[in-house]
Amino acid sequence: MHEFLVELTTTVPDGTDPAEVDRVRAAEAVRAGELAAGGHLVRLWRPVGEPRSVGLWRADDEAALRRDVLGTLPLWPWMTATITALQSHPNDPGRADASA
């Protein structure tokens, strides 16, 4: 699988019932756990004081990431995403095979 840096910003539509927001956020937490267990969601951070998240995600390609991974998030209809495809850097201290 390929790795992607993904910035997600969630904007709840004005007038949305708070109970619906709570329901969708709870479902989001469950789905994120499933995606982590499946190896798609590797890490997830929230920049201090910002209403967005930044994550390291894995998928076969960007289309699959959008369709089969991010697109399955319950909050996805309320999200905007910036996706950056990543590749290994020769100086990455976390590389599994330094001779590659």
Beta strands, then each sheet from edge to edge (+ up, - down):
strand 1: 2-10
strand 2: 41-45
strand 3: 52-59
strand 4: 79-86
sheet 1: 2+ 3- 1+ 4-
end
